[in-house]
Each structure stands twice: as C-alpha cells, then as structure tokens.
C-alpha cells in the first residue's frame, strides 16, 4: 500500500491510494500519515467501492457539502479530498473503456 507508486503527489500529508477492479466493480483503498486525511479519503474510498464505473461517474462527491464535512476542512485537506476523487474518477473512466 505505502509504495512510492501509490503516493498521491501534491498533498501536505502523505496519502497513498490503490484502485482495483474485480468482476466489473471498482474497489479503492487508501492510507495516510495523517489520521484526518486518512479518514476523509477513506470515506470516499468506502463510498465508491463496490460500484461499476458508470455508477461512480454518475455521482460526484457533492453530497459531502450539505453534510458540513468540507466546510470544516482546511484548504490542504480539501485538496487531498479533491485529489482522491480525481483518482477515483480517472480509474472509473479508464475501467469503463473496452
């Protein structure tokens, strides 16, 4: 998990992300040296895991705003959240291609 190739660049805290597909469903895991970043990124990974690429691409993480999660994050942590969503979306898009 904590391999250099899994590290998401541009985050203040170290954040690792792994995506895989199994039986047409996408699965995501993450780890971080920051508990807050790990929890926030883990929320997205857990939410989107187990769905097909089309389902993932149809639902962006705007659902977090009404819950008040994003408004209480520092800009750096919001950046990490955005980078995880970007990776999830890119993986889902690549997995939907024949």
Backbone torsions as a table, in degrees:
resi	resn	phi	psi	omega
1	UNK	NA	-49.1	-175.3
2	UNK	-86.9	36.0	176.4
3	UNK	-78.2	151.8	-179.3
4	UNK	-55.9	-38.1	-179.2
5	UNK	-67.1	-17.7	179.7
6	UNK	-95.1	-5.5	-178.1
7	UNK	-73.0	131.7	177.2
8	UNK	-89.4	116.8	-179.1
9	UNK	-74.2	155.4	175.2
10	UNK	89.9	4.7	177.8
11	UNK	-101.9	142.8	178.9
12	UNK	-64.1	-47.9	174.9
13	UNK	-86.5	152.9	175.1
14	UNK	-70.8	130.7	-177.6
15	UNK	-135.9	120.1	178.8
16	UNK	-107.2	144.2	-175.7
17	UNK	-141.2	133.5	178.1
18	UNK	-130.9	133.2	177.9
19	UNK	-124.5	144.7	176.6
20	UNK	-148.2	160.4	176.8
21	UNK	-122.0	139.5	179.2
22	UNK	-145.5	125.2	-179.8
23	UNK	53.3	38.1	177.4
24	UNK	79.5	2.4	179.2
25	UNK	-110.8	146.1	179.7
26	UNK	-96.1	143.9	178.4
27	UNK	-134.8	138.8	-174.4
28	UNK	-131.6	141.3	173.2
29	UNK	-136.8	156.5	178.6
30	UNK	-148.8	165.9	175.3
31	UNK	-151.7	155.3	179.5
32	UNK	-152.3	156.4	174.3
33	UNK	-84.2	0.3	174.8
34	UNK	-113.3	124.8	-179.3
35	UNK	-62.7	-37.5	-179.7
36	UNK	-67.0	-46.6	179.0
37	UNK	-63.0	-41.9	179.0
38	UNK	-60.9	-41.5	-179.5
39	UNK	-68.1	-43.4	-178.5
40	UNK	-68.3	-46.7	178.3
41	UNK	-64.8	-39.0	178.6
42	UNK	-62.7	-33.8	176.6
43	UNK	-59.7	-47.1	178.4
44	UNK	-65.7	-43.7	-179.7
45	UNK	-60.3	-43.9	179.9
46	UNK	-66.9	-42.2	-177.8
47	UNK	-62.4	-42.9	-174.7
48	UNK	-90.6	-12.9	-179.8
49	UNK	-68.5	139.5	176.4
50	UNK	93.0	3.6	179.3
51	UNK	-111.3	156.6	176.0
52	UNK	-74.7	159.7	-178.9
53	UNK	-53.7	-43.5	-178.3
54	UNK	-63.1	-39.2	178.8
55	UNK	-65.1	-40.2	179.5
56	UNK	-64.8	-47.2	-177.5
57	UNK	-65.9	-23.0	-178.9
58	UNK	-81.0	-11.8	-175.3
59	UNK	-131.4	100.7	176.7
60	UNK	-82.7	167.5	-173.9
61	UNK	-80.9	28.6	177.1
62	UNK	-64.1	-16.2	178.9
63	UNK	-62.3	-18.4	-178.8
64	UNK	-72.7	-31.7	-176.7
65	UNK	-60.9	-51.1	179.7
66	UNK	-63.1	-22.0	178.3
67	UNK	-77.6	-12.7	179.0
68	UNK	85.2	6.6	-176.5
69	UNK	-70.0	-48.4	-174.0
70	UNK	-70.5	-31.0	-177.6
71	UNK	-69.6	-19.1	-179.4
72	UNK	-98.1	6.6	-179.7
73	UNK	-97.0	146.8	172.8
74	UNK	-69.5	159.7	178.2
75	UNK	-55.4	-37.1	179.3
76	UNK	-65.3	-38.1	179.5
77	UNK	-74.2	-35.0	173.4
78	UNK	-63.8	-36.8	176.7
79	UNK	-61.5	-44.7	178.9
80	UNK	-61.8	-42.3	178.4
81	UNK	-61.5	-43.5	177.8
82	UNK	-63.0	-37.9	179.8
83	UNK	-68.9	-36.9	176.8
84	UNK	-65.7	-45.2	177.8
85	UNK	-60.3	-40.5	178.8
86	UNK	-59.5	-43.7	178.7
87	UNK	-66.1	-43.2	179.0
88	UNK	-60.6	-47.3	-179.8
89	UNK	-62.9	-44.3	179.0
90	UNK	-61.9	-42.4	-179.9
91	UNK	-66.2	-43.5	179.7
92	UNK	-62.7	-43.0	179.4
93	UNK	-62.4	-46.9	179.6
94	UNK	-64.1	-34.8	-179.0
95	UNK	-74.5	-19.0	-179.6
96	UNK	-86.1	-10.3	179.6
97	UNK	-79.3	139.9	-179.4
98	UNK	-69.0	NA	NA
